[in-house]
Amino acid sequence: MKQIKQNIRLVLRGIYRIANGFLGFAYDFRRFVSYGGWKETLSDKEMRNYNIMMAYHGLEKSLSYKNRDPNAGWSAAEKVFLKLTQLKGITDIGYHDKAAKEVLTTFLTLAVNIDKPRAKQMLSALKELPLSSEDMHGAKEFSGDLYRQGVLANPEAFFNSRYSLREYKEETVDDELVKRAIKLAMKTPSVCNRHAWHIYHASDREIIDKALSYQNGNRPFGKKIPNLLIITTDLKAFFAGHEHYQHWIDGGLFSMSIMYALHSLGLASCPLNWSQRPKTDRALRKAIEIKPNHTVIMMMALGYPDEFNKVCSSSRRPFEDIYSEMKMK
Ligand SMILES: Cc1cc2nc3c(=O)[nH]c(=O)nc-3n(C[C@H](O)[C@H](O)[C@H](O)COP(=O)(O)O)c2cc1C
């Protein structure tokens, strides 16, 4: 009898979990339909900038090959050109509108292209667009020595000394230091370089407490978290239907970079999951200003570590458990 009851409980729990999963999928799908970039509304500055960035990144890749096919890149160039021509009359110009023009100009003025009639035609049309950027766009040379600047004297010391810390010094971390960590994390790669992240930061007790009241993994330490981040990614950056998971992937990568960036600056952090029910996600959005098109990836506590800390060992399973040589079937 006891066994039967236990089995029934297991089945009911399974059904409940599947139903919850379904509600979550439906909520995410609704958000993708409402806010996703699939509409390609180029009059929307943000959507256009993600879209144009995707197009010119194809051109950047073509420019970056050491032995490039002299005929390559034209289809990407046409795409960028088409999007740029739609900027006529638009005053609300974004960063990537400008970058796109620079990259296309670099491509068109390559020795192999500049005398082509199509290149001349495009270049003359581009002159009509009053956009310019001071940043470096296109492709650049990058030596092995520069790459090796990233080599750590003791990588094990760096990676193995990061722990999720849940109790910090009382002191709030200065805004500038938090911003520095975020800037470092902005070097995170993202799909087609769309870098669709948006970070919300608070060091105000009332705001932190309010945001954390919807998060289920911060008890009992939440009350003393000195700084809180909410890491989000912008659904407007994702165009194709099969990209429906991409914002979580890009947001997850960014989140890890922030943790390492904070660690490199002597700050400690603890990721705080946002695997929440739709109801809770909606409630957070009612209480805290988060753009509706921004998907919450996770929250993150951060602060200065104390001189004496206690952390979970969180030991990792044996390497062999997670590693296999790839083989043909
Ligand atoms: C996405 C994500 C969500 C997490 N959520 C929580 C959380 O809600 N509360 C918490 O105390 N720890 C949370 N953690 C921290 C994990 O428990 C911790 O990373 C794990 O045990 C490994 O320990 P370490 O980070 O110290 O190496 C989360 C970690 C990740 C990556």
The ligand as a Gaussian input file, in Angstrom:
#p B3LYP/6-31G(d) Opt

LIG

0 1
 C       22.854000      29.640000     -13.001000
 C       23.216000      29.435000     -11.554000
 C       22.275000      29.703000     -10.593000
 C       22.597000      29.577000      -9.253000
 N       21.677000      29.895000      -8.319000
 C       22.006000      29.908000      -7.016000
 C       21.073000      30.352000      -6.049000
 O       19.939000      30.700000      -6.360000
 N       21.476000      30.382000      -4.752000
 C       22.740000      30.017000      -4.377000
 O       23.026000      30.091000      -3.190000
 N       23.650000      29.582000      -5.294000
 C       23.327000      29.529000      -6.589000
 N       24.236000      29.129000      -7.534000
 C       25.609000      28.811000      -7.111000
 C       25.912000      27.341000      -7.188000
 O       25.375000      26.693000      -6.087000
 C       27.436000      27.163000      -7.254000
 O       27.918000      27.817000      -8.399000
 C       27.872000      25.718000      -7.324000
 O       27.546000      25.053000      -6.172000
 C       29.364000      25.586000      -7.561000
 O       30.079000      26.239000      -6.554000
 P       31.178000      27.343000      -6.846000
 O       30.492000      28.424000      -7.659000
 O       31.588000      27.815000      -5.501000
 O       32.289000      26.709000      -7.614000
 C       23.911000      29.171000      -8.881000
 C       24.830000      28.881000      -9.868000
 C       24.505000      29.020000     -11.178000
 C       25.546000      28.760000     -12.233000

